[in-house]
Amino acid sequence: MHRCESKYIVEVNNVLKATHRKRIQATPFRWCLEVDNALEINCPLLREVLRRWVPQGEYIRVSQHLVGLSVYDVCICLGFSMVGKCVEFDVDVSGIVGSLFEKKPITLRDIINKIKNLVVSDDDVDNACRLYLLLCFTVFYFPRTSRTVTNMPFKVLDNLDNLSDYNWAESVHSFLISALNHGCKVVREKINTRSLNLAGSVVVVQVIIVLRTFIFLMHLHNLLICLTLL
């Protein structure tokens, strides 16, 4: 029920050379290079989150507690900064990335195949890195439910050296919130819920729930210790 498919990042990580890794490590998305195994997403948990999601306050209702989902949470999970310019999305594939493909629209497999062709040599490191980041956008940061790759920050990838100037945390957060609002509506109105596909970086939701649960259990543990000492 989600499109956060990190297995494709793993597939490409296995073919990158040192030169490509060094270039990617200089961007805000260096963490993706550490993905050696596909991240497991708990689908029943996501469905429960949608059932408990409150769009007006952007939080999850858990019993009497409200678990918020803020830009700061995205920063914690993905290692982004909270400042920078707004990330602009392009409807169609364009910019330098667009020039690398003869046929459009493009698919996820088109991107992967193109990367594998480019990494054979070190002659076109920057373009291989642009496509790698586009892959990460498509399957991890801004995964959509469509089969073709559209509505992505294509032109932003023209200048790899300026990627740190953008507020990626805000963009990922806004995209995810919009997806949760839509998914919540589908679940509550029971509109074809069996084929529900949730867009956005849902791994953020999973990590935040685990962290908040851990913190709660730690507080409970400390409280029980204090009570036993009375």
C-alpha angles and dihedrals in degrees: 000000000000139000099216095120108170091167088085091056088053090051093055095040087063093062101041119112127219091261092056093046092051091053093047092047088064091063131076089253097065091119091074089070088067093060103109097157132033112268113244115233119201103224096186088054091052092050090051090049090055090050091053098037117122109202095192093062100023093233141115118243110225111177104297093340130091116215109200126206110212139168087257089060090055089051091053093049101041104026097240129148119246095224136069144078124321113268111239119215123210121213095216130035106271146144121053091328090056091052090060093067126066095192124052145230094046131211134215091257090052089058094048093048091049092051092051090052093049098047092060087088137020093238097100107030096146095054092046088053092047090055092045090056091046088054090052090049091051100048105024120016102031106011113172132194096240122102094227126062109251139138095040134135091264100152093044086069091063090087111042092180093062099051092104089062091073131084098238093165092061092047094050090045095050092046092049095046091052090051093049091049091052094044091048091054092050092050095046095046090042092230107169092315093172091069095040112142115191117211125204135058096306091174086079090061092050094048094047093051091050092048094047091047091050092049091049092050091049091053090048091049092051091048092053090050091052091050092051090053094055 
